[in-house]
Amino acid sequence: GSNDYDSLTYTQEVNTDCVRNNNDKVWSRESESMINVCVSICTVTTNIYEGDELIKTNVQKKHGDCE
């Protein structure tokens, strides 16, 4: 076959790993001092496979408030 692209399947695998930091400090304008806040830092890794071969990895970091 001259066109082998049809047989290739792309699969995406997403892994999310979150770490809580309860001692992140931010400036509070109300109290005019540093206060502790809880921040959730997530690393989102996306792996893209072509068949069984890993062709691309994308890593993103996301910051958010703790639930």
All heavy atoms as TSV, in Angstrom:
chain	resi	resn	atom	element	x	y	z
A	1	GLY	N	N	0.811	-1.200	0.000
A	1	GLY	CA	C	0.000	0.000	0.000
A	1	GLY	C	C	0.841	1.245	0.000
A	1	GLY	O	O	1.796	1.358	0.772
A	2	SER	N	N	0.496	2.186	-0.862
A	2	SER	CA	C	1.275	3.421	-0.933
A	2	SER	C	C	0.876	4.379	0.178
A	2	SER	O	O	1.580	5.317	0.465
A	2	SER	CB	C	1.079	4.094	-2.286
A	2	SER	OG	O	-0.297	4.380	-2.479
A	3	ASN	N	N	-0.296	4.134	0.804
A	3	ASN	CA	C	-0.754	5.018	1.867
A	3	ASN	C	C	-0.879	4.223	3.157
A	3	ASN	O	O	-1.865	3.545	3.395
A	3	ASN	CB	C	-2.114	5.631	1.478
A	3	ASN	CG	C	-2.573	6.653	2.503
A	3	ASN	OD1	O	-1.854	6.949	3.454
A	3	ASN	ND2	N	-3.761	7.183	2.321
A	4	ASP	N	N	0.166	4.306	3.973
A	4	ASP	CA	C	0.188	3.542	5.220
A	4	ASP	C	C	-0.291	4.372	6.403
A	4	ASP	O	O	-0.300	3.910	7.523
A	4	ASP	CB	C	1.600	3.040	5.510
A	4	ASP	CG	C	1.999	1.930	4.547
A	4	ASP	OD1	O	1.088	1.215	4.090
A	4	ASP	OD2	O	3.187	1.802	4.257
A	5	TYR	N	N	-0.637	5.630	6.172
A	5	TYR	CA	C	-1.013	6.505	7.274
A	5	TYR	C	C	-2.304	6.059	7.955
A	5	TYR	O	O	-2.504	6.302	9.126
A	5	TYR	CB	C	-1.169	7.946	6.792
A	5	TYR	CG	C	0.144	8.575	6.399
A	5	TYR	CD1	C	0.422	8.877	5.075
A	5	TYR	CD2	C	1.115	8.854	7.364
A	5	TYR	CE1	C	1.635	9.438	4.713
A	5	TYR	CE2	C	2.330	9.420	7.017
A	5	TYR	CZ	C	2.590	9.710	5.684
A	5	TYR	OH	O	3.781	10.263	5.333
A	6	ASP	N	N	-3.175	5.409	7.216
A	6	ASP	CA	C	-4.463	5.029	7.787
A	6	ASP	C	C	-4.325	4.008	8.900
A	6	ASP	O	O	-5.181	3.903	9.758
A	6	ASP	CB	C	-5.373	4.458	6.689
A	6	ASP	CG	C	-5.742	5.541	5.678
A	6	ASP	OD1	O	-5.661	6.725	6.042
A	6	ASP	OD2	O	-6.098	5.182	4.554
A	7	SER	N	N	-3.231	3.238	8.868
A	7	SER	CA	C	-3.078	2.175	9.856
A	7	SER	C	C	-2.514	2.687	11.173
A	7	SER	O	O	-2.503	1.975	12.162
A	7	SER	CB	C	-2.168	1.077	9.309
A	7	SER	OG	O	-0.887	1.611	9.063
A	8	LEU	N	N	-2.036	3.935	11.179
A	8	LEU	CA	C	-1.446	4.479	12.401
A	8	LEU	C	C	-2.532	5.091	13.268
A	8	LEU	O	O	-3.372	5.845	12.789
A	8	LEU	CB	C	-0.406	5.544	12.076
A	8	LEU	CG	C	0.890	5.012	11.471
A	8	LEU	CD1	C	1.790	6.165	11.084
A	8	LEU	CD2	C	1.614	4.088	12.430
A	9	THR	N	N	-2.486	4.748	14.537
A	9	THR	CA	C	-3.449	5.326	15.464
A	9	THR	C	C	-2.705	6.199	16.460
A	9	THR	O	O	-1.642	5.825	16.961
A	9	THR	CB	C	-4.218	4.234	16.216
A	9	THR	OG1	O	-3.277	3.365	16.868
A	9	THR	CG2	C	-5.087	3.429	15.274
A	10	TYR	N	N	-3.282	7.355	16.714
A	10	TYR	CA	C	-2.716	8.267	17.696
A	10	TYR	C	C	-3.490	8.115	18.995
A	10	TYR	O	O	-4.715	8.193	18.996
A	10	TYR	CB	C	-2.815	9.717	17.209
A	10	TYR	CG	C	-1.898	10.023	16.057
A	10	TYR	CD1	C	-2.321	9.848	14.747
A	10	TYR	CD2	C	-0.606	10.480	16.284
A	10	TYR	CE1	C	-1.473	10.126	13.683
A	10	TYR	CE2	C	0.238	10.765	15.231
A	10	TYR	CZ	C	-0.191	10.582	13.932
A	10	TYR	OH	O	0.644	10.862	12.892
A	11	THR	N	N	-2.747	7.890	20.064
A	11	THR	CA	C	-3.394	7.808	21.364
A	11	THR	C	C	-2.776	8.851	22.280
A	11	THR	O	O	-1.594	9.181	22.176
A	11	THR	CB	C	-3.237	6.410	21.997
A	11	THR	OG1	O	-1.852	6.051	22.011
A	11	THR	CG2	C	-4.013	5.374	21.219
A	12	GLN	N	N	-3.597	9.373	23.168
A	12	GLN	CA	C	-3.155	10.417	24.080
A	12	GLN	C	C	-3.328	9.937	25.501
A	12	GLN	O	O	-4.373	9.422	25.872
A	12	GLN	CB	C	-3.984	11.674	23.829
A	12	GLN	CG	C	-3.557	12.866	24.658
A	12	GLN	CD	C	-4.259	14.134	24.198
A	12	GLN	OE1	O	-4.155	14.545	23.056
A	12	GLN	NE2	N	-4.999	14.755	25.100
A	13	GLU	N	N	-2.270	10.116	26.289
A	13	GLU	CA	C	-2.280	9.688	27.675
A	13	GLU	C	C	-1.979	10.910	28.530
A	13	GLU	O	O	-0.948	11.559	28.344
A	13	GLU	CB	C	-1.202	8.613	27.858
A	13	GLU	CG	C	-1.037	8.110	29.268
A	13	GLU	CD	C	0.154	7.161	29.355
A	13	GLU	OE1	O	1.301	7.640	29.353
A	13	GLU	OE2	O	-0.081	5.944	29.412
A	14	VAL	N	N	-2.896	11.225	29.451
A	14	VAL	CA	C	-2.727	12.417	30.276
A	14	VAL	C	C	-2.581	12.001	31.736
A	14	VAL	O	O	-3.405	11.270	32.271
A	14	VAL	CB	C	-3.924	13.383	30.119
A	14	VAL	CG1	C	-3.728	14.615	30.995
A	14	VAL	CG2	C	-4.106	13.780	28.671
A	15	ASN	N	N	-1.504	12.462	32.359
A	15	ASN	CA	C	-1.266	12.189	33.776
A	15	ASN	C	C	-1.235	13.511	34.525
A	15	ASN	O	O	-0.512	14.427	34.143
A	15	ASN	CB	C	0.067	11.461	33.979
A	15	ASN	CG	C	0.070	10.092	33.329
A	15	ASN	OD1	O	-0.865	9.325	33.475
A	15	ASN	ND2	N	1.123	9.792	32.589
A	16	THR	N	N	-2.012	13.594	35.596
A	16	THR	CA	C	-2.036	14.802	36.411
A	16	THR	C	C	-1.522	14.474	37.809
A	16	THR	O	O	-2.019	13.563	38.458
A	16	THR	CB	C	-3.461	15.377	36.509
A	16	THR	OG1	O	-3.949	15.615	35.188
A	16	THR	CG2	C	-3.464	16.679	37.297
A	17	ASP	N	N	-0.504	15.209	38.227
A	17	ASP	CA	C	0.103	14.983	39.529
A	17	ASP	C	C	0.058	16.293	40.302
A	17	ASP	O	O	0.672	17.271	39.899
A	17	ASP	CB	C	1.550	14.515	39.342
A	17	ASP	CG	C	2.195	14.115	40.660
A	17	ASP	OD1	O	1.461	13.631	41.541
A	17	ASP	OD2	O	3.417	14.298	40.813
A	18	CYS	N	N	-0.698	16.304	41.396
A	18	CYS	CA	C	-0.869	17.548	42.152
A	18	CYS	C	C	-0.180	17.483	43.510
A	18	CYS	O	O	-0.185	16.451	44.171
A	18	CYS	CB	C	-2.354	17.842	42.362
A	18	CYS	SG	S	-3.238	18.210	40.833
A	19	VAL	N	N	0.393	18.599	43.892
A	19	VAL	CA	C	1.048	18.728	45.194
A	19	VAL	C	C	0.437	19.923	45.912
A	19	VAL	O	O	0.285	20.990	45.331
A	19	VAL	CB	C	2.571	18.937	45.024
A	19	VAL	CG1	C	3.230	19.157	46.374
A	19	VAL	CG2	C	3.191	17.753	44.302
A	20	ARG	N	N	0.088	19.692	47.156
A	20	ARG	CA	C	-0.466	20.795	47.957
A	20	ARG	C	C	0.648	21.461	48.744
A	20	ARG	O	O	1.477	20.804	49.345
A	20	ARG	CB	C	-1.495	20.250	48.951
A	20	ARG	CG	C	-2.801	19.856	48.303
A	20	ARG	CD	C	-3.670	19.116	49.289
A	20	ARG	NE	N	-4.129	19.988	50.351
A	20	ARG	CZ	C	-5.399	20.378	50.485
A	20	ARG	NH1	N	-6.310	19.966	49.643
A	20	ARG	NH2	N	-5.751	21.163	51.467
A	21	ASN	N	N	0.638	22.783	48.713
A	21	ASN	CA	C	1.577	23.554	49.511
A	21	ASN	C	C	0.757	24.426	50.448
A	21	ASN	O	O	0.157	25.412	50.030
A	21	ASN	CB	C	2.471	24.404	48.604
A	21	ASN	CG	C	3.471	25.220	49.403
A	21	ASN	OD1	O	3.495	25.160	50.630
A	21	ASN	ND2	N	4.297	25.978	48.719
A	22	ASN	N	N	0.717	24.019	51.722
A	22	ASN	CA	C	-0.105	24.724	52.700
A	22	ASN	C	C	0.572	25.969	53.258
A	22	ASN	O	O	-0.044	26.719	53.985
A	22	ASN	CB	C	-0.442	23.788	53.864
A	22	ASN	CG	C	-1.388	22.690	53.434
A	22	ASN	OD1	O	-2.448	22.959	52.900
A	22	ASN	ND2	N	-0.984	21.449	53.644
A	23	ASN	N	N	1.840	26.171	52.933
A	23	ASN	CA	C	2.584	27.256	53.564
A	23	ASN	C	C	3.010	28.324	52.572
A	23	ASN	O	O	3.991	29.011	52.793
A	23	ASN	CB	C	3.821	26.697	54.272
A	23	ASN	CG	C	3.441	25.734	55.379
A	23	ASN	OD1	O	2.533	26.007	56.154
A	23	ASN	ND2	N	4.115	24.603	55.437
A	24	ASP	N	N	2.283	28.426	51.466
A	24	ASP	CA	C	2.598	29.489	50.521
A	24	ASP	C	C	2.193	30.817	51.158
A	24	ASP	O	O	1.126	30.930	51.739
A	24	ASP	CB	C	1.848	29.265	49.214
A	24	ASP	CG	C	2.583	29.888	48.047
A	24	ASP	OD1	O	3.812	30.009	48.138
A	24	ASP	OD2	O	1.926	30.265	47.067
A	25	LYS	N	N	3.068	31.809	51.030
A	25	LYS	CA	C	2.790	33.088	51.673
A	25	LYS	C	C	2.410	34.128	50.631
A	25	LYS	O	O	3.055	34.249	49.601
A	25	LYS	CB	C	4.005	33.551	52.468
A	25	LYS	CG	C	4.323	32.660	53.660
A	25	LYS	CD	C	5.035	33.455	54.721
A	25	LYS	CE	C	5.298	32.705	56.010
A	25	LYS	NZ	N	4.889	31.342	56.100
A	26	VAL	N	N	1.357	34.869	50.935
A	26	VAL	CA	C	0.963	35.977	50.072
A	26	VAL	C	C	0.742	37.211	50.932
A	26	VAL	O	O	0.499	37.113	52.134
A	26	VAL	CB	C	-0.322	35.665	49.268
A	26	VAL	CG1	C	-0.095	34.531	48.298
A	26	VAL	CG2	C	-1.487	35.390	50.185
A	27	TRP	N	N	0.807	38.361	50.287
A	27	TRP	CA	C	0.607	39.607	50.998
A	27	TRP	C	C	-0.889	39.893	51.093
A	27	TRP	O	O	-1.603	39.863	50.105
A	27	TRP	CB	C	1.324	40.737	50.262
A	27	TRP	CG	C	1.175	42.070	50.930
A	27	TRP	CD1	C	0.360	43.089	50.538
A	27	TRP	CD2	C	1.850	42.527	52.095
A	27	TRP	NE1	N	0.487	44.146	51.397
A	27	TRP	CE2	C	1.396	43.832	52.369
A	27	TRP	CE3	C	2.793	41.963	52.957
A	27	TRP	CZ2	C	1.864	44.576	53.443
A	27	TRP	CZ3	C	3.251	42.705	54.025
A	27	TRP	CH2	C	2.788	43.990	54.260
A	28	SER	N	N	-1.338	40.152	52.324
A	28	SER	CA	C	-2.737	40.482	52.533
A	28	SER	C	C	-2.865	41.984	52.739
A	28	SER	O	O	-2.259	42.555	53.656
A	28	SER	CB	C	-3.274	39.745	53.764
A	28	SER	OG	O	-4.536	40.267	54.132
A	29	ARG	N	N	-3.628	42.619	51.854
A	29	ARG	CA	C	-3.802	44.058	51.982
A	29	ARG	C	C	-4.677	44.409	53.172
A	29	ARG	O	O	-4.531	45.467	53.766
A	29	ARG	CB	C	-4.434	44.624	50.713
A	29	ARG	CG	C	-3.493	44.564	49.529
A	29	ARG	CD	C	-4.086	45.217	48.305
A	29	ARG	NE	N	-3.154	45.175	47.191
A	29	ARG	CZ	C	-3.448	45.590	45.974
A	29	ARG	NH1	N	-4.649	46.073	45.707
A	29	ARG	NH2	N	-2.557	45.530	45.012
A	30	GLU	N	N	-5.621	43.502	53.503
A	30	GLU	CA	C	-6.513	43.797	54.630
A	30	GLU	C	C	-5.729	43.887	55.944
A	30	GLU	O	O	-5.872	44.824	56.711
A	30	GLU	CB	C	-7.597	42.717	54.751
A	30	GLU	CG	C	-8.623	42.753	53.645
A	30	GLU	CD	C	-8.192	41.948	52.430
A	30	GLU	OE1	O	-7.473	40.945	52.615
A	30	GLU	OE2	O	-8.565	42.310	51.311
A	31	SER	N	N	-4.888	42.872	56.184
A	31	SER	CA	C	-4.151	42.873	57.451
A	31	SER	C	C	-2.761	43.489	57.304
A	31	SER	O	O	-2.033	43.623	58.279
A	31	SER	CB	C	-4.018	41.438	57.973
A	31	SER	OG	O	-3.332	40.640	57.031
A	32	GLU	N	N	-2.388	43.828	56.056
A	32	GLU	CA	C	-1.075	44.410	55.791
A	32	GLU	C	C	0.041	43.564	56.370
A	32	GLU	O	O	0.937	44.064	57.054
A	32	GLU	CB	C	-0.998	45.857	56.303
A	32	GLU	CG	C	-1.891	46.797	55.532
A	32	GLU	CD	C	-1.593	48.254	55.847
A	32	GLU	OE1	O	-0.860	48.510	56.824
A	32	GLU	OE2	O	-2.102	49.125	55.127
A	33	SER	N	N	-0.049	42.276	56.116
A	33	SER	CA	C	1.015	41.373	56.554
A	33	SER	C	C	0.987	40.136	55.659
A	33	SER	O	O	0.088	39.965	54.848
A	33	SER	CB	C	0.803	40.958	58.013
A	33	SER	OG	O	-0.423	40.263	58.141
A	34	MET	N	N	1.990	39.288	55.831
A	34	MET	CA	C	2.044	38.058	55.066
A	34	MET	C	C	1.159	37.009	55.736
A	34	MET	O	O	1.217	36.834	56.952
A	34	MET	CB	C	3.478	37.530	54.982
A	34	MET	CG	C	4.437	38.476	54.286
A	34	MET	SD	S	4.012	38.768	52.547
A	34	MET	CE	C	4.625	37.262	51.813
A	35	ILE	N	N	0.339	36.342	54.948
A	35	ILE	CA	C	-0.512	35.294	55.503
A	35	ILE	C	C	-0.271	33.991	54.746
A	35	ILE	O	O	0.188	34.000	53.608
A	35	ILE	CB	C	-2.019	35.669	55.409
A	35	ILE	CG1	C	-2.420	35.919	53.955
A	35	ILE	CG2	C	-2.330	36.887	56.273
A	35	ILE	CD1	C	-3.918	36.061	53.751
A	36	ASN	N	N	-0.569	32.887	55.419
A	36	ASN	CA	C	-0.429	31.580	54.801
A	36	ASN	C	C	-1.661	31.252	53.973
A	36	ASN	O	O	-2.785	31.470	54.407
A	36	ASN	CB	C	-0.275	30.489	55.876
A	36	ASN	CG	C	1.151	30.396	56.364
A	36	ASN	OD1	O	2.012	31.140	55.928
A	36	ASN	ND2	N	1.388	29.471	57.271
A	37	VAL	N	N	-1.425	30.717	52.775
A	37	VAL	CA	C	-2.523	30.230	51.955
A	37	VAL	C	C	-2.152	28.836	51.468
A	37	VAL	O	O	-0.996	28.427	51.520
A	37	VAL	CB	C	-2.804	31.146	50.742
A	37	VAL	CG1	C	-3.320	32.493	51.194
A	37	VAL	CG2	C	-1.568	31.292	49.882
A	38	CYS	N	N	-3.153	28.108	51.018
A	38	CYS	CA	C	-2.917	26.784	50.473
A	38	CYS	C	C	-2.986	26.872	48.952
A	38	CYS	O	O	-3.953	27.362	48.391
A	38	CYS	CB	C	-3.968	25.802	50.994
A	38	CYS	SG	S	-3.712	24.120	50.432
A	39	VAL	N	N	-1.926	26.398	48.318
A	39	VAL	CA	C	-1.854	26.422	46.867
A	39	VAL	C	C	-1.674	24.996	46.364
A	39	VAL	O	O	-0.913	24.213	46.936
A	39	VAL	CB	C	-0.684	27.310	46.386
A	39	VAL	CG1	C	-0.519	27.224	44.875
A	39	VAL	CG2	C	-0.919	28.746	46.798
A	40	SER	N	N	-2.405	24.663	45.315
A	40	SER	CA	C	-2.266	23.354	44.685
A	40	SER	C	C	-1.509	23.534	43.374
A	40	SER	O	O	-1.922	24.294	42.507
A	40	SER	CB	C	-3.641	22.750	44.415
A	40	SER	OG	O	-3.522	21.506	43.772
A	41	ILE	N	N	-0.372	22.840	43.258
A	41	ILE	CA	C	0.448	22.935	42.058
A	41	ILE	C	C	0.346	21.604	41.329
A	41	ILE	O	O	0.735	20.561	41.859
A	41	ILE	CB	C	1.914	23.247	42.401
A	41	ILE	CG1	C	1.993	24.568	43.169
A	41	ILE	CG2	C	2.767	23.295	41.135
A	41	ILE	CD1	C	3.334	24.829	43.803
A	42	CYS	N	N	-0.201	21.645	40.111
A	42	CYS	CA	C	-0.403	20.414	39.349
A	42	CYS	C	C	0.529	20.375	38.143
A	42	CYS	O	O	0.695	21.372	37.448
A	42	CYS	CB	C	-1.843	20.301	38.863
A	42	CYS	SG	S	-3.040	20.178	40.199
A	43	THR	N	N	1.118	19.223	37.926
A	43	THR	CA	C	1.897	18.984	36.723
A	43	THR	C	C	1.076	18.073	35.821
A	43	THR	O	O	0.746	16.954	36.207
A	43	THR	CB	C	3.249	18.321	37.055
A	43	THR	OG1	O	3.957	19.143	37.971
A	43	THR	CG2	C	4.079	18.134	35.796
A	44	VAL	N	N	0.723	18.579	34.640
A	44	VAL	CA	C	-0.084	17.807	33.694
A	44	VAL	C	C	0.827	17.366	32.549
A	44	VAL	O	O	1.351	18.185	31.804
A	44	VAL	CB	C	-1.255	18.648	33.148
A	44	VAL	CG1	C	-2.118	17.805	32.214
A	44	VAL	CG2	C	-2.090	19.202	34.302
A	45	THR	N	N	1.025	16.052	32.450
A	45	THR	CA	C	1.885	15.500	31.407
A	45	THR	C	C	1.021	14.807	30.357
A	45	THR	O	O	0.243	13.912	30.691
A	45	THR	CB	C	2.884	14.489	32.003
A	45	THR	OG1	O	3.618	15.116	33.058
A	45	THR	CG2	C	3.862	13.994	30.938
A	46	THR	N	N	1.161	15.221	29.115
A	46	THR	CA	C	0.414	14.614	28.013
A	46	THR	C	C	1.397	13.880	27.103
A	46	THR	O	O	2.318	14.494	26.551
A	46	THR	CB	C	-0.340	15.679	27.201
A	46	THR	OG1	O	-1.189	16.423	28.088
A	46	THR	CG2	C	-1.197	15.035	26.111
A	47	ASN	N	N	1.213	12.571	26.978
A	47	ASN	CA	C	2.023	11.767	26.075
A	47	ASN	C	C	1.194	11.397	24.859
A	47	ASN	O	O	0.066	10.928	24.987
A	47	ASN	CB	C	2.499	10.478	26.765
A	47	ASN	CG	C	3.460	10.756	27.901
A	47	ASN	OD1	O	4.258	11.686	27.829
A	47	ASN	ND2	N	3.382	9.971	28.943
A	48	ILE	N	N	1.761	11.617	23.668
A	48	ILE	CA	C	1.059	11.267	22.443
A	48	ILE	C	C	1.833	10.146	21.754
A	48	ILE	O	O	3.042	10.255	21.512
A	48	ILE	CB	C	0.921	12.482	21.508
A	48	ILE	CG1	C	0.071	13.551	22.198
A	48	ILE	CG2	C	0.302	12.074	20.175
A	48	ILE	CD1	C	-0.026	14.854	21.457
A	49	TYR	N	N	1.121	9.062	21.495
A	49	TYR	CA	C	1.728	7.891	20.872
A	49	TYR	C	C	1.240	7.734	19.443
A	49	TYR	O	O	0.080	8.002	19.137
A	49	TYR	CB	C	1.367	6.618	21.651
A	49	TYR	CG	C	1.940	6.553	23.038
A	49	TYR	CD1	C	1.243	7.086	24.120
A	49	TYR	CD2	C	3.169	5.952	23.279
A	49	TYR	CE1	C	1.757	7.025	25.408
A	49	TYR	CE2	C	3.695	5.887	24.559
A	49	TYR	CZ	C	2.990	6.421	25.617
A	49	TYR	OH	O	3.501	6.352	26.884
A	50	GLU	N	N	2.142	7.292	18.579
A	50	GLU	CA	C	1.799	6.918	17.220
A	50	GLU	C	C	1.987	5.412	17.158
A	50	GLU	O	O	3.117	4.925	17.105
A	50	GLU	CB	C	2.724	7.633	16.236
A	50	GLU	CG	C	2.352	7.471	14.792
A	50	GLU	CD	C	3.310	8.257	13.902
A	50	GLU	OE1	O	4.523	8.136	14.087
A	50	GLU	OE2	O	2.820	8.968	13.034
A	51	GLY	N	N	0.873	4.687	17.234
A	51	GLY	CA	C	0.995	3.248	17.424
A	51	GLY	C	C	1.535	2.991	18.816
A	51	GLY	O	O	0.960	3.433	19.807
A	52	ASP	N	N	2.683	2.306	18.904
A	52	ASP	CA	C	3.308	2.054	20.209
A	52	ASP	C	C	4.470	3.003	20.479
A	52	ASP	O	O	5.136	2.900	21.497
A	52	ASP	CB	C	3.827	0.608	20.272
A	52	ASP	CG	C	2.688	-0.398	20.278
A	52	ASP	OD1	O	1.607	-0.044	20.796
A	52	ASP	OD2	O	2.873	-1.509	19.774
A	53	GLU	N	N	4.722	3.912	19.564
A	53	GLU	CA	C	5.884	4.776	19.692
A	53	GLU	C	C	5.498	6.133	20.264
A	53	GLU	O	O	4.576	6.786	19.775
A	53	GLU	CB	C	6.527	4.964	18.311
A	53	GLU	CG	C	7.838	5.733	18.363
A	53	GLU	CD	C	8.466	5.876	16.977
A	53	GLU	OE1	O	7.899	5.325	16.010
A	53	GLU	OE2	O	9.498	6.549	16.885
A	54	LEU	N	N	6.218	6.548	21.309
A	54	LEU	CA	C	5.980	7.861	21.913
A	54	LEU	C	C	6.588	8.921	21.013
A	54	LEU	O	O	7.786	8.915	20.751
A	54	LEU	CB	C	6.615	7.910	23.305
A	54	LEU	CG	C	6.525	9.237	24.053
A	54	LEU	CD1	C	5.075	9.588	24.352
A	54	LEU	CD2	C	7.321	9.178	25.342
A	55	ILE	N	N	5.750	9.831	20.517
A	55	ILE	CA	C	6.261	10.840	19.591
A	55	ILE	C	C	6.295	12.238	20.187
A	55	ILE	O	O	7.013	13.093	19.707
A	55	ILE	CB	C	5.439	10.864	18.273
A	55	ILE	CG1	C	3.965	11.125	18.557
A	55	ILE	CG2	C	5.648	9.580	17.493
A	55	ILE	CD1	C	3.147	11.387	17.316
A	56	LYS	N	N	5.520	12.481	21.231
A	56	LYS	CA	C	5.512	13.830	21.789
A	56	LYS	C	C	5.100	13.795	23.250
A	56	LYS	O	O	4.202	13.056	23.637
A	56	LYS	CB	C	4.556	14.723	21.003
A	56	LYS	CG	C	4.653	16.197	21.393
A	56	LYS	CD	C	3.747	17.046	20.520
A	56	LYS	CE	C	3.839	18.505	20.923
A	56	LYS	NZ	N	2.823	19.328	20.255
A	57	THR	N	N	5.772	14.607	24.055
A	57	THR	CA	C	5.416	14.769	25.461
A	57	THR	C	C	5.267	16.257	25.744
A	57	THR	O	O	6.139	17.046	25.401
A	57	THR	CB	C	6.492	14.166	26.385
A	57	THR	OG1	O	6.605	12.769	26.109
A	57	THR	CG2	C	6.114	14.344	27.844
A	58	ASN	N	N	4.153	16.605	26.352
A	58	ASN	CA	C	3.891	18.002	26.677
A	58	ASN	C	C	3.648	18.098	28.182
A	58	ASN	O	O	2.801	17.401	28.719
A	58	ASN	CB	C	2.673	18.487	25.894
A	58	ASN	CG	C	2.371	19.952	26.171
A	58	ASN	OD1	O	3.236	20.701	26.599
A	58	ASN	ND2	N	1.150	20.345	25.926
A	59	VAL	N	N	4.402	18.968	28.853
A	59	VAL	CA	C	4.281	19.127	30.302
A	59	VAL	C	C	3.829	20.551	30.602
A	59	VAL	O	O	4.424	21.510	30.123
A	59	VAL	CB	C	5.619	18.828	31.010
A	59	VAL	CG1	C	5.476	19.029	32.512
A	59	VAL	CG2	C	6.063	17.404	30.708
A	60	GLN	N	N	2.754	20.653	31.381
A	60	GLN	CA	C	2.260	21.963	31.796
A	60	GLN	C	C	2.157	22.005	33.309
A	60	GLN	O	O	1.836	21.001	33.937
A	60	GLN	CB	C	0.873	22.225	31.209
A	60	GLN	CG	C	0.845	22.487	29.729
A	60	GLN	CD	C	-0.585	22.752	29.274
A	60	GLN	OE1	O	-1.456	21.934	29.488
A	60	GLN	NE2	N	-0.808	23.888	28.646
A	61	LYS	N	N	2.416	23.180	33.869
A	61	LYS	CA	C	2.225	23.368	35.304
A	61	LYS	C	C	1.025	24.283	35.508
A	61	LYS	O	O	0.893	25.295	34.839
A	61	LYS	CB	C	3.466	23.974	35.946
A	61	LYS	CG	C	4.570	22.968	36.165
A	61	LYS	CD	C	5.405	23.365	37.367
A	61	LYS	CE	C	6.541	22.387	37.634
A	61	LYS	NZ	N	6.093	21.182	38.308
A	62	LYS	N	N	0.158	23.884	36.433
A	62	LYS	CA	C	-1.020	24.680	36.724
A	62	LYS	C	C	-1.055	24.983	38.215
A	62	LYS	O	O	-0.855	24.091	39.031
A	62	LYS	CB	C	-2.299	23.925	36.319
A	62	LYS	CG	C	-2.442	23.723	34.827
A	62	LYS	CD	C	-3.734	23.000	34.498
A	62	LYS	CE	C	-3.894	22.793	33.004
A	62	LYS	NZ	N	-5.091	21.996	32.683
A	63	HIS	N	N	-1.314	26.219	38.546
A	63	HIS	CA	C	-1.435	26.640	39.939
A	63	HIS	C	C	-2.895	26.939	40.224
A	63	HIS	O	O	-3.580	27.535	39.392
A	63	HIS	CB	C	-0.600	27.871	40.228
A	63	HIS	CG	C	0.867	27.618	40.223
A	63	HIS	ND1	N	1.751	28.333	40.978
A	63	HIS	CD2	C	1.621	26.722	39.538
A	63	HIS	CE1	C	2.981	27.889	40.775
A	63	HIS	NE2	N	2.913	26.908	39.884
A	64	GLY	N	N	-3.361	26.541	41.377
A	64	GLY	CA	C	-4.726	26.838	41.739
A	64	GLY	C	C	-4.900	26.827	43.244
A	64	GLY	O	O	-3.974	26.494	43.980
A	65	ASP	N	N	-6.080	27.206	43.682
A	65	ASP	CA	C	-6.362	27.161	45.105
A	65	ASP	C	C	-6.698	25.725	45.498
A	65	ASP	O	O	-7.177	24.943	44.699
A	65	ASP	CB	C	-7.569	28.053	45.436
A	65	ASP	CG	C	-7.278	29.515	45.129
A	65	ASP	OD1	O	-6.117	29.927	45.292
A	65	ASP	OD2	O	-8.209	30.227	44.718
A	66	CYS	N	N	-6.441	25.420	46.768
A	66	CYS	CA	C	-6.798	24.097	47.258
A	66	CYS	C	C	-8.314	23.969	47.350
A	66	CYS	O	O	-9.014	24.938	47.657
A	66	CYS	CB	C	-6.164	23.848	48.623
A	66	CYS	SG	S	-4.360	23.753	48.550
A	67	GLU	N	N	-8.781	22.764	47.093
A	67	GLU	CA	C	-10.227	22.522	47.144
A	67	GLU	C	C	-10.738	22.666	48.567
A	67	GLU	O	O	-10.116	22.207	49.490
A	67	GLU	CB	C	-10.524	21.105	46.651
A	67	GLU	CG	C	-10.053	20.868	45.233
A	67	GLU	CD	C	-10.853	21.683	44.228
A	67	GLU	OE1	O	-12.095	21.659	44.321
A	67	GLU	OE2	O	-10.248	22.321	43.373
